[in-house]
Amino acid sequence: MKIRATYLLLATLLGCFANYVLVFETNLYQQAEGDILKFPNSKVDDEPSAVSIEPRSRFLFGSSNQNYELTWTQQDLAVWKRDDQTVVFSAKEKEEGVYQGVTDCGCQIQVQPLSFVGSYLSYSRFAGCDCKVQAHPSADFEFNVVDVSQPERTVVLTEFFSETDLFEALIRDKLVRKTLGKANSKKSPTNLQDLLKILSVTEDECDYQFDQEMLSHFGFYGVENGQVLVRIGLEPACELSRGQLTQIGLRLPLPKKLRSDLQKAEAGQNGFLMREIKYRYKNTVTVFSFGDMSL
C-alpha cells in the first residue's frame, strides 16, 4: 500500500504540470434548470489500453473512502476494493463488453466521473458512432449510476429519498412546471407516479423527455444547509436533438442512508461531489475508441 500511495502521489504531481490532451467542449455544469448540453467534441493522442495505472497513463484524479479507491486516468475510470485491491468497476471493461468486435462502425465513448458517495459512482457517458449502414452518426449522452458493491443492479433515487420528497422537489423545478403547463392533463398530479405519468406523455418537446428511467440517471452535486443537491440528466425526445443532455436540479433532505458519506464527500474527506469536478475537471474526459474510426 505504501508503494501504491507513493506512486499515486507522484502521478498526481506530474498530472498537475501536464497539459490536458483531452478537451471536452461542453460545460456540464451550467445553471441546472433547463440546461442543454451540446454535442461534445474530444481529441486524444492515443487510445486507452489498460485498467491499472501504467507509466504512460496520465493520472487525472483519485479518491477513496472506507471501502473503495477510485482512480481516473487518461486510460480508464476504475474502482477497486481497498482490502484486497480487486477491481469492482472499470468503465473501459464495461464499454469493451459492448463494442468489442465492432468492425462496420467507428465509435467513440467519453466518460467523466460526476460523484462518488459510499459505494455509488455517478459518471457522464457520451457514445457516438458512425456506421456504414446509417444515414447519419448516432449520439447518446447520459448520466449513469453504479453501485460498485453490486455493479449489475439498477440504482434509483427512491432508494435514498421518499416518493413524497422527490415529488415535492420535482414540482419546484422550473422545467417541470413549464412541461406541466403544456400537458393536457385534466387534473394536477398529487404524487410522484402521477407526476411522471403526466410528464412522460408531453410530446411537443424535442430537447428533453421525462420518464421513469430518469430517476436512475443522476449525480450528487453538493450539500447545502442540511440538503443535498441532485442533478438529473434528461435525454432528448427526438432524433434532431441527439447528443444533447438537459439537466434539472433538485434540493432534497439529506438521506439517512448516505448522510455521513455525503457530508464527508462535501468536506473532501471521503469521495467527491459534482461541484468539485465542475471547478477542477469540467473540460476533461477519458476517451475510448472502437471499430473503424476512419468512417
BASEGU-758659 format. One record per atom (N, C-alpha, C, O): residue in one letter; x, y, z. Coordinates in steps of 0.1 Angstrom, whole numbers, padded with zeros to 4 digits, always signed. Layout:
BEGIN
AXYZ
...
This chain:
BEGIN
M+0008-0012+0000
M+0000+0000+0000
M+0009+0013+0000
M+0005+0023-0006
K+0021+0012+0007
K+0029+0024+0007
K+0035+0027-0007
K+0036+0038-0011
I+0038+0016-0014
I+0043+0018-0028
I+0032+0024-0037
I+0035+0033-0044
R+0019+0019-0036
R+0008+0024-0044
R+0006+0039-0040
R+0004+0047-0049
A+0006+0042-0027
A+0004+0056-0023
A+0014+0065-0028
A+0011+0076-0033
T+0027+0061-0028
T+0038+0069-0033
T+0036+0071-0048
T+0038+0082-0053
Y+0032+0061-0055
Y+0031+0062-0070
Y+0019+0071-0073
Y+0021+0080-0082
L+0008+0070-0066
L-0003+0079-0068
L+0001+0094-0065
L-0004+0103-0073
L+0009+0096-0055
L+0013+0110-0052
L+0021+0115-0063
L+0019+0127-0067
L+0031+0107-0067
L+0040+0112-0078
L+0031+0114-0091
L+0034+0124-0098
A+0022+0105-0094
A+0014+0107-0106
A+0005+0119-0105
A+0003+0126-0115
T+0000+0122-0093
T-0008+0135-0091
T+0001+0147-0094
T-0004+0156-0101
L+0013+0147-0088
L+0022+0159-0090
L+0025+0161-0105
L+0025+0172-0110
L+0028+0150-0112
L+0031+0150-0126
L+0019+0156-0134
L+0020+0163-0143
G+0007+0151-0130
G-0005+0155-0137
G-0008+0170-0136
G-0013+0176-0145
C-0003+0176-0124
C-0006+0190-0122
C+0002+0198-0132
C-0002+0210-0136
F+0014+0193-0137
F+0022+0201-0146
F+0020+0197-0161
F+0025+0204-0170
A+0011+0187-0163
A+0009+0183-0177
A-0003+0190-0183
A-0013+0192-0176
N-0002+0193-0196
N-0014+0199-0202
N-0023+0188-0206
N-0019+0177-0210
Y-0036+0191-0205
Y-0046+0181-0209
Y-0046+0179-0224
Y-0044+0188-0232
V-0046+0166-0228
V-0048+0163-0242
V-0062+0160-0246
V-0066+0158-0257
L-0070+0159-0235
L-0084+0156-0238
L-0092+0169-0236
L-0092+0175-0225
V-0099+0173-0246
V-0107+0186-0245
V-0121+0183-0247
V-0126+0178-0257
F-0129+0186-0237
F-0144+0184-0237
F-0150+0197-0239
F-0151+0205-0230
E-0156+0200-0251
E-0161+0214-0254
E-0175+0215-0250
E-0183+0222-0256
T-0179+0209-0239
T-0193+0211-0234
T-0192+0213-0219
T-0185+0206-0211
N-0199+0223-0214
N-0199+0226-0200
N-0211+0218-0193
N-0222+0221-0196
L-0207+0209-0185
L-0218+0200-0179
L-0224+0207-0167
L-0234+0202-0161
Y-0219+0219-0163
Y-0223+0225-0151
Y-0228+0239-0152
Y-0225+0247-0143
Q-0236+0242-0162
Q-0243+0255-0162
Q-0254+0255-0153
Q-0256+0245-0145
Q-0262+0265-0153
Q-0274+0266-0144
Q-0283+0253-0146
Q-0285+0249-0158
A-0287+0247-0136
A-0293+0234-0136
A-0306+0233-0144
A-0308+0224-0153
E-0315+0242-0142
E-0328+0241-0147
E-0328+0244-0162
E-0326+0255-0167
G-0331+0234-0170
G-0332+0235-0185
G-0319+0236-0192
G-0319+0240-0204
D-0308+0233-0186
D-0295+0233-0193
D-0295+0223-0204
D-0300+0212-0203
I-0290+0227-0216
I-0289+0218-0227
I-0274+0216-0230
I-0267+0226-0233
L-0269+0204-0230
L-0256+0201-0233
L-0254+0197-0248
L-0261+0188-0252
K-0245+0204-0255
K-0244+0202-0269
K-0235+0190-0272
K-0228+0185-0263
F-0234+0187-0285
F-0226+0176-0290
F-0212+0178-0286
F-0206+0188-0290
P-0206+0169-0278
P-0192+0170-0274
P-0182+0167-0285
P-0185+0158-0293
N-0170+0174-0285
N-0160+0171-0295
N-0147+0170-0287
N-0142+0179-0281
S-0141+0158-0287
S-0129+0155-0280
S-0117+0151-0289
S-0119+0146-0300
K-0106+0154-0284
K-0093+0150-0291
K-0085+0142-0281
K-0084+0145-0269
V-0078+0132-0286
V-0070+0123-0278
V-0058+0119-0286
V-0059+0116-0298
D-0046+0118-0280
D-0034+0115-0288
D-0030+0100-0288
D-0022+0096-0296
D-0037+0092-0280
D-0035+0077-0281
D-0047+0070-0275
D-0055+0077-0267
E-0049+0058-0278
E-0060+0050-0273
E-0058+0044-0259
E-0047+0041-0256
P-0069+0043-0251
P-0067+0037-0238
P-0064+0022-0240
P-0069+0016-0249
S-0057+0016-0230
S-0053+0002-0232
S-0052-0006-0219
S-0049-0018-0220
A-0055+0000-0208
A-0054-0008-0196
A-0062-0003-0185
A-0066+0009-0184
V-0066-0012-0175
V-0074-0008-0164
V-0065-0002-0153
V-0068+0008-0147
S-0054-0009-0150
S-0045-0004-0140
S-0037+0008-0145
S-0036+0011-0157
I-0031+0015-0135
I-0023+0027-0139
I-0010+0023-0145
I-0002+0015-0138
E-0007+0027-0157
E+0006+0024-0163
E+0014+0037-0164
E+0009+0048-0163
P+0028+0036-0166
P+0036+0047-0167
P+0031+0057-0177
P+0033+0069-0175
R+0026+0053-0188
R+0021+0062-0199
R+0007+0066-0197
R+0002+0074-0206
S+0000+0062-0187
S-0014+0065-0184
S-0014+0078-0175
S-0011+0077-0163
R-0018+0089-0181
R-0018+0101-0173
R-0029+0101-0162
R-0040+0098-0164
F-0024+0103-0150
F-0033+0103-0138
F-0040+0117-0138
F-0034+0127-0138
L-0053+0116-0136
L-0062+0128-0136
L-0067+0131-0122
L-0066+0143-0117
F-0072+0121-0115
F-0079+0123-0102
F-0080+0110-0095
F-0082+0100-0101
G-0079+0111-0082
G-0081+0099-0073
G-0088+0102-0061
G-0088+0114-0056
S-0096+0093-0056
S-0103+0095-0043
S-0106+0081-0037
S-0105+0071-0043
S-0108+0082-0024
S-0110+0069-0016
S-0120+0072-0005
S-0122+0083+0000
N-0126+0061+0000
N-0134+0062+0012
N-0131+0049+0020
N-0120+0043+0018
Q-0139+0046+0030
Q-0136+0035+0039
Q-0134+0022+0032
Q-0125+0014+0036
N-0141+0019+0021
N-0141+0006+0015
N-0135+0006+0001
N-0131-0005-0004
Y-0135+0017-0006
Y-0131+0017-0020
Y-0121+0028-0024
Y-0120+0038-0017
E-0114+0026-0035
E-0105+0036-0040
E-0109+0038-0055
E-0112+0028-0062
L-0109+0050-0059
L-0112+0054-0073
L-0100+0060-0079
L-0094+0069-0073
T-0098+0056-0092
T-0087+0063-0099
T-0092+0066-0113
T-0098+0058-0120
W-0091+0079-0117
W-0095+0084-0130
W-0082+0087-0138
W-0075+0096-0133
T-0079+0081-0149
T-0068+0084-0157
T-0071+0086-0171
T-0083+0085-0175
Q-0061+0089-0179
Q-0064+0090-0194
Q-0068+0077-0200
Q-0074+0077-0210
Q-0066+0066-0193
Q-0069+0053-0198
Q-0082+0047-0193
Q-0088+0039-0200
D-0087+0051-0181
D-0098+0044-0176
D-0104+0052-0164
D-0098+0061-0158
L-0116+0049-0160
L-0122+0053-0147
L-0125+0040-0140
L-0134+0032-0144
A-0118+0037-0129
A-0119+0024-0123
A-0120+0026-0107
A-0115+0035-0102
V-0127+0016-0101
V-0128+0015-0087
V-0124+0001-0082
V-0128-0009-0089
W-0117+0000-0071
W-0113-0013-0066
W-0115-0013-0051
W-0115-0002-0044
K-0116-0025-0045
K-0117-0026-0031
K-0103-0023-0024
K-0093-0026-0029
R-0104-0016-0012
R-0092-0013-0005
R-0086-0025+0001
R-0073-0025+0003
D-0094-0035+0006
D-0088-0046+0014
D-0080-0055+0005
D-0069-0060+0009
D-0085-0059-0007
D-0078-0069-0015
D-0074-0064-0029
D-0069-0072-0037
Q-0076-0051-0032
Q-0073-0045-0044
Q-0080-0051-0056
Q-0075-0050-0068
T-0092-0057-0054
T-0099-0063-0065
T-0107-0052-0072
T-0114-0043-0066
V-0105-0051-0086
V-0112-0041-0094
V-0127-0045-0094
V-0130-0056-0099
V-0136-0036-0090
V-0150-0039-0089
V-0158-0031-0100
V-0169-0035-0104
F-0151-0021-0106
F-0157-0014-0118
F-0146-0008-0126
F-0137-0002-0121
S-0148-0010-0139
S-0139-0004-0149
S-0148+0001-0161
S-0154-0007-0167
A-0148+0014-0163
A-0156+0019-0175
A-0151+0013-0188
A-0159+0011-0197
K-0138+0012-0189
K-0132+0006-0201
K-0137-0008-0204
K-0141-0011-0215
E-0136-0016-0193
E-0140-0030-0195
E-0155-0031-0198
E-0159-0039-0206
K-0163-0022-0192
K-0177-0022-0194
K-0180-0019-0209
K-0189-0025-0215
E-0173-0009-0215
E-0175-0005-0228
E-0170-0016-0238
E-0176-0018-0249
E-0159-0022-0234
E-0154-0033-0243
E-0164-0044-0244
E-0165-0050-0255
G-0172-0047-0234
G-0182-0057-0234
G-0193-0054-0244
G-0200-0062-0249
V-0194-0041-0247
V-0205-0036-0256
V-0199-0035-0271
V-0206-0039-0280
Y-0187-0029-0272
Y-0183-0026-0285
Y-0171-0034-0291
Y-0168-0033-0302
Q-0166-0043-0283
Q-0155-0052-0288
Q-0160-0060-0300
Q-0170-0066-0299
G-0152-0060-0310
G-0156-0068-0322
G-0163-0060-0333
G-0166-0065-0343
V-0167-0047-0329
V-0173-0039-0339
V-0164-0035-0350
V-0153-0031-0348
T-0168-0038-0363
T-0159-0035-0374
T-0165-0026-0385
T-0158-0019-0392
D-0179-0025-0385
D-0185-0017-0396
D-0189-0003-0391
D-0197+0004-0397
C-0185+0000-0379
C-0187+0013-0373
C-0175+0019-0367
C-0166+0011-0363
G-0174+0032-0365
G-0164+0038-0357
G-0171+0045-0346
G-0179+0054-0347
C-0167+0040-0333
C-0174+0045-0321
C-0164+0052-0312
C-0153+0047-0310
Q-0169+0063-0306
Q-0161+0069-0295
Q-0169+0071-0283
Q-0180+0076-0284
I-0164+0067-0272
I-0171+0068-0259
I-0163+0077-0250
I-0150+0076-0249
Q-0170+0087-0244
Q-0163+0096-0235
Q-0169+0095-0221
Q-0181+0096-0219
V-0161+0094-0211
V-0166+0093-0197
V-0159+0103-0188
V-0148+0107-0190
Q-0167+0107-0178
Q-0162+0117-0168
Q-0169+0114-0155
Q-0181+0113-0155
P-0161+0112-0144
P-0168+0110-0131
P-0176+0122-0127
P-0172+0134-0130
L-0187+0120-0120
L-0195+0131-0115
L-0195+0132-0100
L-0192+0142-0094
S-0198+0120-0093
S-0198+0120-0079
S-0195+0106-0074
S-0197+0096-0081
F-0189+0105-0062
F-0185+0092-0057
F-0189+0093-0042
F-0182+0099-0034
V-0200+0086-0038
V-0205+0087-0024
V-0208+0073-0019
V-0216+0066-0025
G-0200+0069-0009
G-0202+0055-0004
G-0198+0045-0015
G-0186+0046-0020
S-0207+0037-0019
S-0204+0027-0030
S-0210+0032-0043
S-0211+0024-0053
Y-0215+0044-0044
Y-0223+0049-0055
Y-0214+0058-0064
Y-0211+0069-0059
L-0211+0054-0076
L-0204+0062-0085
L-0213+0067-0096
L-0220+0059-0103
S-0214+0080-0098
S-0221+0086-0110
S-0211+0091-0120
S-0201+0097-0116
Y-0214+0089-0132
Y-0204+0094-0143
Y-0212+0098-0155
Y-0223+0092-0158
S-0207+0107-0163
S-0213+0111-0176
S-0208+0102-0186
S-0196+0098-0186
R-0216+0098-0196
R-0212+0089-0207
R-0217+0095-0220
R-0230+0096-0222
F-0209+0098-0229
F-0213+0101-0243
F-0208+0090-0252
F-0197+0086-0252
A-0217+0085-0261
A-0214+0075-0271
A-0218+0080-0285
A-0230+0082-0287
G-0208+0081-0293
G-0211+0085-0307
G-0205+0075-0317
G-0194+0071-0316
C-0214+0071-0326
C-0210+0060-0336
C-0213+0065-0350
C-0224+0071-0353
D-0204+0062-0359
D-0207+0065-0374
D-0205+0051-0381
D-0195+0045-0381
C-0216+0046-0386
C-0217+0033-0392
C-0220+0034-0407
C-0226+0043-0412
K-0215+0024-0415
K-0217+0023-0429
K-0232+0023-0433
K-0236+0029-0443
V-0240+0016-0425
V-0254+0014-0428
V-0263+0025-0423
V-0275+0025-0426
Q-0257+0035-0416
Q-0265+0046-0411
Q-0265+0058-0419
Q-0254+0061-0425
A-0276+0065-0420
A-0276+0077-0428
A-0268+0089-0422
A-0263+0097-0428
H-0268+0089-0408
H-0261+0099-0401
H-0255+0093-0388
H-0260+0082-0384
P-0246+0099-0382
P-0240+0093-0369
P-0250+0093-0358
P-0259+0101-0358
S-0249+0083-0349
S-0257+0082-0337
S-0250+0089-0326
S-0238+0090-0326
A-0257+0094-0316
A-0251+0101-0304
A-0260+0099-0292
A-0272+0103-0293
D-0255+0095-0281
D-0262+0093-0269
D-0254+0099-0258
D-0242+0097-0256
F-0261+0107-0249
F-0254+0114-0238
F-0263+0111-0226
F-0275+0114-0226
E-0257+0107-0215
E-0264+0103-0203
E-0256+0104-0190
E-0244+0103-0191
F-0263+0105-0179
F-0257+0103-0166
F-0259+0088-0162
F-0271+0083-0163
N-0249+0081-0158
N-0250+0067-0153
N-0247+0067-0138
N-0239+0074-0133
V-0253+0057-0131
V-0250+0055-0117
V-0247+0040-0115
V-0255+0032-0120
V-0237+0037-0108
V-0233+0023-0105
V-0231+0022-0090
V-0224+0030-0084
D-0237+0011-0084
D-0234+0007-0071
D-0222-0003-0072
D-0224-0014-0076
V-0210+0001-0069
V-0198-0007-0072
V-0198-0020-0063
V-0190-0029-0066
S-0207-0020-0053
S-0208-0033-0045
S-0216-0043-0052
S-0216-0055-0049
Q-0225-0038-0061
Q-0234-0047-0069
Q-0235-0040-0083
Q-0246-0034-0086
P-0225-0040-0091
P-0224-0032-0103
P-0235-0035-0114
P-0238-0026-0122
E-0241-0047-0113
E-0251-0050-0123
E-0265-0045-0120
E-0274-0045-0129
R-0268-0041-0108
R-0281-0037-0105
R-0284-0022-0108
R-0275-0015-0109
T-0297-0019-0110
T-0301-0005-0113
T-0303+0003-0100
T-0309-0002-0091
V-0297+0014-0100
V-0298+0023-0088
V-0308+0034-0091
V-0308+0040-0102
V-0318+0036-0082
V-0329+0045-0083
V-0329+0055-0072
V-0326+0051-0060
L-0333+0067-0074
L-0333+0078-0064
L-0342+0074-0052
L-0340+0078-0041
T-0353+0066-0055
T-0362+0062-0045
T-0355+0053-0034
T-0362+0050-0024
E-0343+0048-0036
E-0336+0041-0026
E-0332+0050-0015
E-0330+0045-0004
F-0330+0063-0018
F-0325+0072-0008
F-0335+0082-0003
F-0334+0087+0008
F-0345+0085-0012
F-0354+0096-0008
F-0369+0090-0010
F-0371+0082-0018
S-0378+0095-0001
S-0392+0091-0002
S-0398+0097-0015
S-0393+0107-0020
E-0408+0090-0020
E-0415+0095-0032
E-0421+0109-0029
E-0422+0117-0038
T-0425+0111-0017
T-0431+0125-0013
T-0420+0135-0015
T-0423+0146-0021
D-0408+0133-0010
D-0397+0143-0011
D-0394+0145-0026
D-0391+0156-0030
L-0393+0134-0033
L-0390+0136-0047
L-0401+0143-0055
L-0398+0152-0064
F-0413+0140-0052
F-0424+0147-0059
F-0424+0162-0056
F-0425+0170-0065
E-0422+0166-0043
E-0421+0180-0040
E-0409+0187-0046
E-0411+0199-0050
A-0398+0180-0047
A-0386+0186-0052
A-0388+0188-0067
A-0384+0199-0073
L-0394+0179-0074
L-0396+0180-0089
L-0406+0191-0092
L-0404+0198-0101
I-0417+0192-0084
I-0427+0202-0086
I-0421+0216-0086
I-0426+0225-0092
R-0410+0218-0078
R-0404+0231-0076
R-0395+0235-0088
R-0391+0246-0089
D-0392+0225-0096
D-0382+0228-0107
D-0390+0235-0118
D-0401+0232-0122
K-0383+0245-0124
K-0389+0254-0134
K-0393+0246-0147
K-0403+0248-0153
L-0384+0237-0151
L-0386+0230-0163
L-0398+0220-0162
L-0405+0218-0171
V-0399+0214-0150
V-0410+0205-0147
V-0423+0213-0148
V-0433+0209-0154
R-0423+0225-0141
R-0436+0233-0141
R-0439+0238-0155
R-0451+0238-0159
K-0429+0241-0163
K-0431+0245-0177
K-0437+0234-0185
K-0447+0236-0193
T-0432+0222-0183
T-0438+0210-0190
T-0452+0207-0186
T-0460+0203-0194
L-0455+0208-0173
L-0468+0205-0168
L-0478+0215-0174
L-0489+0212-0177
G-0473+0228-0176
G-0482+0238-0182
G-0486+0235-0196
G-0496+0239-0201
K-0478+0226-0203
K-0481+0223-0217
K-0489+0210-0217
K-0495+0206-0228
A-0490+0203-0206
A-0497+0190-0206
A-0512+0191-0207
A-0517+0202-0204
N-0518+0181-0213
N-0533+0182-0215
N-0540+0174-0204
N-0551+0170-0206
S-0534+0173-0192
S-0540+0166-0181
S-0551+0174-0175
S-0550+0186-0173
K-0562+0167-0172
K-0574+0174-0166
K-0572+0176-0151
K-0580+0184-0145
K-0563+0170-0145
K-0561+0172-0131
K-0546+0173-0128
K-0537+0168-0135
S-0543+0180-0117
S-0529+0182-0113
S-0524+0170-0106
S-0532+0163-0098
P-0511+0166-0107
P-0506+0155-0100
P-0505+0157-0085
P-0502+0168-0081
T-0507+0146-0078
T-0506+0147-0063
T-0495+0138-0057
T-0493+0138-0045
N-0489+0130-0066
N-0478+0121-0061
N-0468+0119-0072
N-0470+0123-0083
L-0457+0112-0069
L-0446+0110-0078
L-0451+0103-0091
L-0447+0107-0102
Q-0458+0092-0089
Q-0462+0084-0100
Q-0471+0091-0110
Q-0470+0090-0122
D-0481+0099-0104
D-0489+0107-0113
D-0481+0117-0120
D-0484+0120-0132
L-0472+0124-0114
L-0463+0134-0120
L-0455+0128-0132
L-0455+0134-0142
L-0449+0117-0129
L-0441+0111-0140
L-0449+0107-0152
L-0445+0108-0163
K-0461+0102-0149
K-0470+0097-0159
K-0475+0109-0168
K-0475+0108-0180
I-0478+0120-0162
I-0482+0132-0169
I-0471+0138-0177
I-0472+0141-0189
L-0459+0139-0171
L-0447+0144-0178
L-0443+0136-0190
L-0438+0141-0200
S-0445+0123-0189
S-0440+0114-0199
S-0448+0114-0212
S-0443+0109-0223
V-0460+0119-0212
V-0468+0120-0224
V-0468+0133-0231
V-0475+0135-0241
T-0460+0143-0226
T-0459+0155-0232
T-0450+0154-0245
T-0439+0149-0244
E-0456+0157-0257
E-0449+0153-0269
E-0445+0165-0278
E-0439+0163-0289
D-0446+0177-0273
D-0442+0188-0281
D-0428+0194-0278
D-0425+0205-0281
E-0420+0186-0271
E-0406+0190-0268
E-0397+0180-0274
E-0398+0168-0274
C-0386+0186-0280
C-0376+0177-0287
C-0363+0176-0278
C-0357+0165-0279
D-0359+0186-0271
D-0346+0186-0264
D-0345+0177-0252
D-0335+0173-0248
Y-0357+0174-0246
Y-0357+0166-0234
Y-0370+0158-0233
Y-0380+0161-0239
Q-0369+0148-0224
Q-0381+0140-0221
Q-0380+0135-0207
Q-0369+0133-0201
F-0392+0134-0200
F-0393+0129-0187
F-0399+0114-0188
F-0408+0111-0195
D-0393+0105-0180
D-0398+0092-0179
D-0394+0085-0166
D-0386+0091-0158
Q-0398+0073-0163
Q-0395+0066-0151
Q-0380+0064-0149
Q-0375+0064-0138
E-0373+0062-0161
E-0359+0058-0160
E-0350+0070-0156
E-0339+0068-0152
M-0356+0082-0157
M-0347+0094-0154
M-0343+0094-0139
M-0333+0100-0136
L-0350+0087-0130
L-0346+0086-0116
L-0334+0077-0114
L-0329+0076-0103
S-0329+0071-0125
S-0317+0063-0124
S-0305+0070-0131
S-0294+0064-0133
H-0307+0082-0135
H-0296+0089-0142
H-0294+0103-0135
H-0299+0113-0139
F-0285+0102-0125
F-0283+0114-0116
F-0269+0114-0111
F-0262+0105-0112
G-0266+0125-0105
G-0254+0127-0097
G-0256+0136-0085
G-0265+0144-0085
F-0248+0134-0075
F-0249+0142-0063
F-0240+0155-0065
F-0228+0153-0066
Y-0246+0166-0065
Y-0239+0179-0069
Y-0232+0185-0057
Y-0221+0189-0057
G-0239+0186-0045
G-0234+0193-0034
G-0243+0192-0022
G-0254+0186-0023
V-0238+0196-0010
V-0245+0197+0002
V-0246+0211+0007
V-0236+0217+0009
E-0258+0216+0010
E-0260+0229+0015
E-0272+0230+0025
E-0283+0225+0022
N-0269+0236+0037
N-0280+0239+0046
N-0288+0226+0050
N-0301+0227+0050
G-0282+0215+0052
G-0289+0203+0055
G-0296+0196+0044
G-0304+0187+0046
Q-0293+0200+0032
Q-0299+0194+0020
Q-0289+0190+0010
Q-0277+0195+0010
V-0292+0180+0002
V-0283+0175-0009
V-0289+0180-0022
V-0301+0179-0025
L-0280+0185-0031
L-0283+0190-0044
L-0281+0179-0054
L-0270+0173-0054
V-0291+0175-0061
V-0291+0164-0071
V-0293+0169-0085
V-0302+0177-0087
R-0285+0164-0094
R-0287+0167-0108
R-0292+0155-0115
R-0286+0144-0114
I-0303+0156-0123
I-0308+0145-0131
I-0306+0149-0146
I-0308+0160-0150
G-0301+0139-0154
G-0299+0142-0168
G-0310+0136-0176
G-0314+0125-0175
L-0316+0145-0184
L-0327+0142-0193
L-0323+0140-0207
L-0317+0149-0213
E-0325+0129-0213
E-0321+0126-0227
E-0331+0133-0236
E-0343+0135-0232
P-0327+0135-0249
P-0336+0142-0258
P-0348+0133-0262
P-0348+0121-0261
A-0359+0140-0267
A-0371+0132-0270
A-0372+0129-0285
A-0380+0121-0290
C-0363+0135-0293
C-0363+0133-0308
C-0349+0132-0313
C-0340+0136-0307
E-0348+0127-0325
E-0336+0124-0332
E-0328+0137-0335
E-0316+0138-0335
L-0336+0148-0337
L-0330+0161-0341
L-0320+0166-0330
L-0311+0173-0333
S-0323+0163-0318
S-0315+0167-0306
S-0306+0157-0301
S-0301+0157-0290
R-0303+0147-0309
R-0294+0136-0305
R-0280+0142-0300
R-0275+0151-0306
G-0274+0136-0290
G-0262+0140-0285
G-0263+0151-0275
G-0253+0156-0269
Q-0275+0156-0272
Q-0277+0167-0262
Q-0281+0160-0249
Q-0286+0149-0248
L-0280+0168-0238
L-0284+0163-0225
L-0289+0176-0217
L-0282+0186-0216
T-0301+0175-0212
T-0306+0186-0204
T-0306+0182-0189
T-0310+0171-0185
Q-0302+0191-0180
Q-0301+0188-0166
Q-0312+0196-0158
Q-0316+0207-0162
I-0318+0189-0148
I-0326+0196-0139
I-0320+0194-0125
I-0314+0184-0122
G-0322+0204-0116
G-0316+0204-0103
G-0327+0202-0092
G-0336+0210-0092
L-0324+0193-0083
L-0334+0191-0071
L-0327+0194-0058
L-0315+0191-0057
R-0334+0199-0049
R-0329+0200-0035
R-0337+0191-0026
R-0350+0191-0026
L-0330+0182-0019
L-0337+0171-0012
L-0331+0170+0002
L-0319+0174+0004
P-0338+0165+0012
P-0333+0163+0025
P-0321+0153+0025
P-0322+0144+0017
L-0312+0155+0034
L-0301+0146+0034
L-0306+0132+0038
L-0312+0131+0049
P-0304+0122+0030
P-0310+0109+0033
P-0302+0102+0044
P-0289+0103+0045
K-0309+0095+0053
K-0302+0088+0064
K-0292+0078+0059
K-0281+0076+0065
K-0295+0071+0048
K-0286+0061+0043
K-0273+0066+0038
K-0263+0059+0039
L-0272+0079+0034
L-0260+0084+0028
L-0256+0097+0035
L-0247+0104+0031
R-0262+0100+0046
R-0259+0113+0053
R-0244+0115+0056
R-0238+0125+0052
S-0238+0105+0063
S-0224+0107+0067
S-0215+0107+0054
S-0206+0115+0054
D-0218+0098+0044
D-0210+0098+0032
D-0211+0110+0024
D-0201+0115+0019
L-0223+0116+0023
L-0224+0129+0016
L-0217+0140+0023
L-0211+0148+0016
Q-0218+0141+0036
Q-0211+0152+0043
Q-0196+0151+0042
Q-0189+0161+0041
K-0191+0138+0043
K-0177+0136+0041
K-0172+0140+0027
K-0161+0145+0025
A-0180+0136+0017
A-0177+0139+0003
A-0177+0154+0001
A-0168+0159-0006
E-0186+0161+0007
E-0187+0176+0006
E-0174+0182+0012
E-0169+0192+0007
A-0170+0176+0023
A-0158+0181+0030
A-0145+0177+0024
A-0134+0182+0028
G-0146+0169+0013
G-0134+0164+0007
G-0126+0154+0014
G-0114+0151+0012
Q-0133+0147+0024
Q-0126+0137+0032
Q-0127+0123+0026
Q-0117+0116+0025
N-0139+0119+0021
N-0141+0106+0015
N-0150+0108+0003
N-0162+0112+0004
G-0146+0104-0009
G-0153+0106-0021
G-0154+0120-0026
G-0145+0128-0021
F-0163+0124-0035
F-0164+0137-0040
F-0178+0139-0046
F-0185+0130-0049
L-0181+0152-0049
L-0194+0155-0055
L-0192+0163-0068
L-0181+0167-0071
M-0202+0165-0075
M-0201+0171-0088
M-0195+0185-0088
M-0188+0189-0097
R-0198+0192-0077
R-0193+0206-0076
R-0178+0207-0077
R-0172+0216-0083
E-0171+0197-0071
E-0156+0196-0071
E-0152+0194-0086
E-0142+0200-0090
I-0158+0184-0093
I-0154+0181-0106
I-0156+0193-0115
I-0149+0196-0125
K-0167+0201-0113
K-0170+0212-0121
K-0159+0222-0121
K-0155+0227-0132
Y-0153+0225-0110
Y-0142+0235-0110
Y-0129+0230-0114
Y-0120+0238-0118
R-0126+0217-0112
R-0113+0212-0114
R-0111+0205-0128
R-0101+0205-0134
Y-0122+0199-0133
Y-0121+0190-0145
Y-0132+0191-0155
Y-0135+0182-0162
K-0139+0202-0155
K-0151+0203-0164
K-0147+0201-0179
K-0156+0198-0186
N-0135+0204-0183
N-0132+0202-0197
N-0124+0190-0200
N-0116+0189-0210
T-0125+0180-0191
T-0116+0168-0193
T-0125+0155-0193
T-0134+0154-0185
V-0122+0146-0203
V-0129+0133-0203
V-0119+0123-0207
V-0108+0126-0212
T-0122+0110-0204
T-0114+0099-0209
T-0121+0093-0221
T-0133+0091-0221
V-0114+0090-0232
V-0120+0086-0244
V-0116+0072-0248
V-0104+0068-0247
F-0126+0064-0252
F-0123+0050-0256
F-0128+0050-0271
F-0139+0055-0274
S-0120+0044-0280
S-0123+0043-0294
S-0124+0028-0298
S-0116+0020-0294
F-0135+0025-0306
F-0137+0011-0310
F-0140+0011-0325
F-0146+0021-0330
G-0137+0000-0332
G-0141-0001-0346
G-0132+0007-0355
G-0120+0010-0352
D-0138+0010-0367
D-0131+0017-0377
D-0133+0032-0376
D-0144+0037-0380
M-0123+0040-0370
M-0125+0054-0368
M-0123+0062-0381
M-0124+0074-0380
S-0120+0056-0392
S-0118+0063-0405
S-0131+0065-0412
S-0132+0072-0422
L-0142+0059-0407
L-0155+0060-0414
L-0160+0074-0413
L-0171+0077-0418
